[in-house]
Amino acid sequence: MKRWLALALLLLPSLAQAQPAAWLRERIDVEWVVGTGGWRTSLGTDVRAPGFDAVAGGAEFVLGLEVGAGVGVVASGRALAGEAGGVTTYFEGTGALAAQVRLGRVRLRAGPAAGRILWRGDSATLVGGFVAGSIDLFALGAGRLSTTLSLRLDVDDDIGARTVLPDTSLALAAGLGVRY
């Protein structure tokens, strides 16, 4: 135990001189998907909402930290608004926590997601999971800033849907944005 304490005391001055800002810049992952287009549809044979389809657009924000060897943890938030069943407005907002694997310019994420869905006076809580991937398209300058293309697939239970929303739904979204 004394050896470990002595080693820690020897390393402490070098750790104090380390640049915490540089360490964070190397490991942080920030994506802002400025333009996202999405489609949500009912799954199965839902008697209450047969043929439910919604087309929406919005944005997504992803904030993550790489903990080592290309593996990280990310949190994301997404908001979409659009049309479902004609002229009625549809809203969806979700948040997620996920594990991420970075393979060069490609990032793959998977994890649980939850949020709310509103349409024609009916609302439900979305609870489910998602898989997503994003790829850097081209760099913007000499640093880490780049454009990104993302694709995301969600499968959710729509808890509390009463009249026009389905019990279970699937969503597919694609978007363009920037990443640091």
N, C-alpha and C positions, 0 to 999 in steps of 0.2 A: 504494500500500500504506500509506503514511504517513497518507493521508486516512482510510482505513478504521479504522486504529488510533486516530487522533484522535477519530473519531466514536464508536468503541466506548468510549473513555475518558470522553467526554462523557455517554454514555447509561448508563454503569455505575452512577453514584449513583442514578438513577431505577429501574434494575432491582433494585438492592439494597433499595430501599424498597418494591418491589412485594410484594404479599401472596401467597406461594406457596400457602398453605392455601386462599385464595379461588380462585386459579387452578385448583387441583386439584378443589375442590368443584364448580366450574362444568363440569368436563370428565369427571369420574368417572361411571361407570354401574355401579350395583350392583343386581342383581335376585336375589331369593330366591323361587323358585317353591315355595311351601310344600306345595301339594297338586298332584301331577302324576299323571295317569292315562295309561297307555300300552298299546299293543297292538303286538306283533311277530308277523310271519307269514313263512313261507318264500316265496321267489320261485322261479319256474321249475318245472321238473319234477324235483324232488329225490327220487330213489328211496329214499334213506336216511330222510328225514324228510318224507314226504308229508303235507300238511295240518297242519304245525306251526303252532300259534297259542298265544300267551301273552298274558295280560292281567295288568298289573302296576300298582302305584302307588308313589310315592316323592316325591322332591324334586330340585330342580335349583338350582345356584348359578351366577350369571354375574357376572364382574367385568371391566369394560372401561374404556378410556380413549379419549375423543374427541380425535383429533389435529388436526381442523380441518374446518370447513364441514359438520358432521353426519356425518363419516366417522370411524370408530374401529376399534380392535382389541379383541376380547374373548376371554376364556378362560372355559370353563364346565366344570362337573362335574355328573354326574347319577347317581343311584342309584335303581333300581327293584326291587321284589320282588313276587311274585304267584304265580299258578297257571298251569300249562300242562298240558294233557292230563289233567285230573282233579284229584287231590288232591296232586300233587307240587309242591314249591316251586321257583320259578324266580327267579334273581337276575341282574341286569344292572347293570354300572357302566361309565360312559363319561366321557371327558374330551375337550374340543375346543378348538381355537383357530380364530377366525373373524374375517372382516372384517364390520363393521357399518355400516349406513347409517341415520341417524335422520332421519325426515321428520315433524317436529312431535312428536306423541304416539306415533308408530309407529316401531319399530325393526325392521329386517330384517337377518338374519345368514346367512352361508354360510361353510362351511369344512370341513376334514378333522376326523374324530373317530376315536377308538380306545378300546378297553376290553375287558372280559371278560364272558362270558355263562356261566352254570352252570345245568344242569338234568339231573336223574336220573343223576348220576354222570358226565355228559359236560360238558366245558368247551371253550370256544373263545375265540380272540382276535377281537374285532370291529374291523375296519378298513374305513373308508368315509368318507362325507361326509354333511352335513346342510344343510338350509335351515330357518330358523326365523323367526318373527315374534312380536313382542309389542306390546301397545297399553296405554297407561295408561287405566284406566277412570274413576277419580275420585281427586282429591287428598285426602290425609290431612293437614289443617292448611294453613298458609300457605306452607310450604316446597316442596321438590321431592319429598317423600315421597308416593307414590301406590300404589294397587292396580294390578295388571297382569294381563292375560290373555295367555297364550302358546300357541303352536302350533308343533310341530316335526316334521319328516319326516326320517328317517335311512334310508339304503340302505347295507348293510354286507356284506362278505364275512366269513364265520364261519370263520376260519383255524384248523385243528387239530380241527375237529369230527369225532368218530369214530363215534358210534353213533346218537344220537337228535336231535342238532341239525342244522339245515339248512346247506348250503354258502353260501347267500346269503339274506339276510333284509331285510325292510322294517319300519320301526317308525314309528308315528304316536303322538304324545303331545300332550296339552293340559293346561294347568295354570293355577292362580290363585296369585298371590303379591303381594309388595310390591317396590317399586323406589325407589331414591334416585338 
